[in-house]
């Protein structure tokens, strides 16, 4: 089994971190049955350190896996239908499905998944698809290279990320043809590259003239037509909490580090879950930090919780263990980036942007806020 650093992990190809191997699970169609959820929770306890991350690509990650526990973990996940035929198939099956999917959307996602599994396209590891064909697009701010969406006329369109317009969509062969076009245009020299980068170089797919429907704002925790959306503090759950959720109904995994419990009308208060849209923890972002990440210069999440009462109303605070900014790879109102000399403050930028203040000790951060 290979271990690869600095690369998008999968289940078959885990990534090493400060607390062991990270093993990523890609739920089919973004759904987990109660049995799958319960068994993932059990596997995280038995073969990992009992912590499960929700990722920005609507995946789950079991943390703390070891060289000895990885093989039995894969067997447990294989029995749940969550393991692909090989690493290539796992890498290609990089699909985010809107959690507000209707049966038509579920069918479109399943056909795209099957077409990708049957293909041998050498797509870059981060190259992905979004199936965003619910009542209105909700995934336009979520990274994806090829988007299947509702057009402004209500019909289905296929759109290259970065391109304002798409083409009429009929079946999955068209999505694969767009991926082939990306490769043929030189979108992935040396196996790396993204669609938006190719489009930014002035290349456009032929016949792209159809506008997507206007996007909705990202959802907040609370009631939705399909059930109840719950946010997860810092996107990390304990296995016990996941097992408790399994008893409440099937889950839909979202790219906003929220879980949709299908058909639920009420949920009990569970540790680390956020059910209220006004909860101030929704304005905190923090990566794994020390000691879970070997690149971190300081702990992050406990510090973010301590700083929450000092955070001005309506502002988003990001505490990052290093300049990579995994916990929020975009601008925040206030970002503290840990460095070997202390914390840098960046206003209105990303963790790697030029700071306004440098080398702050943790004790000074409340006053700076
Ligand atoms: S941002 Fe956080 S999780 Fe990402 S590499 Fe840096 S310390 Fe690790």
Boltz pocket constraint, residues with backbone or C-beta under 6 A from the ligand:
constraints:
  - pocket:
      binder: B
      contacts: [[A, 287], [A, 288], [A, 289], [A, 290], [A, 293], [A, 294], [A, 295], [A, 296], [A, 297], [A, 320], [A, 321], [A, 322], [A, 323], [A, 324], [A, 325], [A, 326], [A, 327]]
      max_distance: 6.0
